[in-house]
């Protein structure tokens, strides 16, 4: 998907935001809050803990795109506690936003271009299929929560198209 | 989807409810974007609270489909950072970095 968010060459001197690689060396920015908007997974939790234990930003507002599984939340809490970064955390929220809104009445679950193939292929492992189904369920639940309405799902001949 | 934009605005607003300044908040704004006219929270001096936004690939897709860089700046975002997935894509284009 081509996305218009990031123009090329944006020095902060021109009052434009700066893009940086999260793996590049970064320096602490004191007194500037950080807003995380990430999927709840192990790698992201570790990245957040690493940032905060190095004191890069404070305070941190952590927003997870979908609901956080309890084991991951406990893991996050224990990592933060052992790294002594707990005073940097201001909030942790589930945002139920793990879907992409393309138009006011159109959304995508962001499953990737090969979701239709994976669902219908006999070579897909049960784990992969479970992961896709979990993502669909979580995405549709997020849409429902964000809209504040109960979705009516219909199985029709065009339904596979909805998976893109 | 208006609720989606409202949720993103709220999280950029450090999860305070944005104040809606426009009566027609559900209409597209005058500059043609999907975002409604609402104001970011201010600090004690009345200035916007500047913040750093860190997101991964999915977070980028979610935000960039509804907000542009200019909109992010309106909400006080000065620096935004990719997370791991996008970073590997960027570095693969420049093997010397």
HADDOCK unambig.tbl for C-alpha pairs under 7 A between the chains (distance, minus, plus):
assign (segid A and resid 3 and name CA) (segid B and resid 64 and name CA) 6.37 0.50 0.50
assign (segid A and resid 3 and name CA) (segid B and resid 65 and name CA) 6.80 0.50 0.50
assign (segid A and resid 4 and name CA) (segid B and resid 64 and name CA) 6.82 0.50 0.50
assign (segid A and resid 4 and name CA) (segid B and resid 68 and name CA) 6.98 0.50 0.50
assign (segid A and resid 5 and name CA) (segid B and resid 64 and name CA) 5.21 0.50 0.50
assign (segid A and resid 5 and name CA) (segid B and resid 68 and name CA) 5.05 0.50 0.50
assign (segid A and resid 5 and name CA) (segid B and resid 69 and name CA) 5.64 0.50 0.50
assign (segid A and resid 6 and name CA) (segid B and resid 69 and name CA) 6.83 0.50 0.50
assign (segid A and resid 17 and name CA) (segid B and resid 78 and name CA) 5.05 0.50 0.50
assign (segid A and resid 17 and name CA) (segid B and resid 79 and name CA) 4.95 0.50 0.50
assign (segid A and resid 17 and name CA) (segid B and resid 80 and name CA) 6.75 0.50 0.50
assign (segid A and resid 18 and name CA) (segid B and resid 79 and name CA) 5.12 0.50 0.50
assign (segid A and resid 18 and name CA) (segid B and resid 80 and name CA) 6.46 0.50 0.50
assign (segid A and resid 19 and name CA) (segid B and resid 79 and name CA) 6.57 0.50 0.50
assign (segid A and resid 19 and name CA) (segid B and resid 80 and name CA) 5.67 0.50 0.50
assign (segid A and resid 19 and name CA) (segid B and resid 81 and name CA) 5.59 0.50 0.50
assign (segid A and resid 20 and name CA) (segid B and resid 81 and name CA) 5.36 0.50 0.50
assign (segid A and resid 20 and name CA) (segid B and resid 82 and name CA) 6.68 0.50 0.50
assign (segid A and resid 21 and name CA) (segid B and resid 81 and name CA) 6.33 0.50 0.50
assign (segid A and resid 21 and name CA) (segid B and resid 82 and name CA) 5.76 0.50 0.50
assign (segid A and resid 21 and name CA) (segid B and resid 87 and name CA) 5.60 0.50 0.50
assign (segid A and resid 22 and name CA) (segid B and resid 81 and name CA) 6.10 0.50 0.50
assign (segid A and resid 22 and name CA) (segid B and resid 82 and name CA) 5.80 0.50 0.50
assign (segid A and resid 22 and name CA) (segid B and resid 83 and name CA) 5.49 0.50 0.50
assign (segid A and resid 22 and name CA) (segid B and resid 84 and name CA) 6.75 0.50 0.50
assign (segid A and resid 22 and name CA) (segid B and resid 87 and name CA) 6.96 0.50 0.50
assign (segid A and resid 32 and name CA) (segid B and resid 50 and name CA) 6.53 0.50 0.50
assign (segid A and resid 32 and name CA) (segid B and resid 51 and name CA) 5.48 0.50 0.50
assign (segid A and resid 33 and name CA) (segid B and resid 51 and name CA) 4.99 0.50 0.50
assign (segid A and resid 33 and name CA) (segid B and resid 52 and name CA) 6.38 0.50 0.50
assign (segid A and resid 34 and name CA) (segid B and resid 51 and name CA) 5.46 0.50 0.50
assign (segid A and resid 34 and name CA) (segid B and resid 52 and name CA) 4.54 0.50 0.50
assign (segid A and resid 34 and name CA) (segid B and resid 53 and name CA) 5.76 0.50 0.50
assign (segid A and resid 35 and name CA) (segid B and resid 12 and name CA) 6.99 0.50 0.50
assign (segid A and resid 35 and name CA) (segid B and resid 51 and name CA) 6.99 0.50 0.50
assign (segid A and resid 35 and name CA) (segid B and resid 52 and name CA) 6.06 0.50 0.50
assign (segid A and resid 35 and name CA) (segid B and resid 53 and name CA) 4.77 0.50 0.50
assign (segid A and resid 35 and name CA) (segid B and resid 54 and name CA) 6.15 0.50 0.50
assign (segid A and resid 36 and name CA) (segid B and resid 53 and name CA) 5.90 0.50 0.50
assign (segid A and resid 36 and name CA) (segid B and resid 54 and name CA) 4.74 0.50 0.50
assign (segid A and resid 36 and name CA) (segid B and resid 55 and name CA) 5.82 0.50 0.50
assign (segid A and resid 37 and name CA) (segid B and resid 54 and name CA) 6.18 0.50 0.50
assign (segid A and resid 37 and name CA) (segid B and resid 55 and name CA) 4.76 0.50 0.50
assign (segid A and resid 37 and name CA) (segid B and resid 59 and name CA) 5.64 0.50 0.50
assign (segid A and resid 38 and name CA) (segid B and resid 55 and name CA) 5.16 0.50 0.50
assign (segid A and resid 38 and name CA) (segid B and resid 56 and name CA) 5.30 0.50 0.50
assign (segid A and resid 38 and name CA) (segid B and resid 59 and name CA) 5.49 0.50 0.50
assign (segid A and resid 39 and name CA) (segid B and resid 58 and name CA) 6.86 0.50 0.50
assign (segid A and resid 61 and name CA) (segid B and resid 14 and name CA) 6.69 0.50 0.50
assign (segid A and resid 99 and name CA) (segid B and resid 62 and name CA) 6.43 0.50 0.50
assign (segid A and resid 100 and name CA) (segid B and resid 61 and name CA) 6.40 0.50 0.50
assign (segid A and resid 100 and name CA) (segid B and resid 62 and name CA) 4.83 0.50 0.50
assign (segid A and resid 100 and name CA) (segid B and resid 65 and name CA) 6.69 0.50 0.50
assign (segid A and resid 101 and name CA) (segid B and resid 1 and name CA) 6.59 0.50 0.50
assign (segid A and resid 101 and name CA) (segid B and resid 62 and name CA) 6.98 0.50 0.50
assign (segid A and resid 101 and name CA) (segid B and resid 65 and name CA) 6.19 0.50 0.50
assign (segid A and resid 101 and name CA) (segid B and resid 66 and name CA) 6.93 0.50 0.50
assign (segid A and resid 102 and name CA) (segid B and resid 65 and name CA) 6.02 0.50 0.50
assign (segid A and resid 104 and name CA) (segid B and resid 1 and name CA) 4.30 0.50 0.50
assign (segid A and resid 105 and name CA) (segid B and resid 1 and name CA) 6.23 0.50 0.50
assign (segid A and resid 146 and name CA) (segid B and resid 3 and name CA) 5.92 0.50 0.50
assign (segid A and resid 146 and name CA) (segid B and resid 4 and name CA) 6.21 0.50 0.50
assign (segid A and resid 147 and name CA) (segid B and resid 3 and name CA) 5.85 0.50 0.50
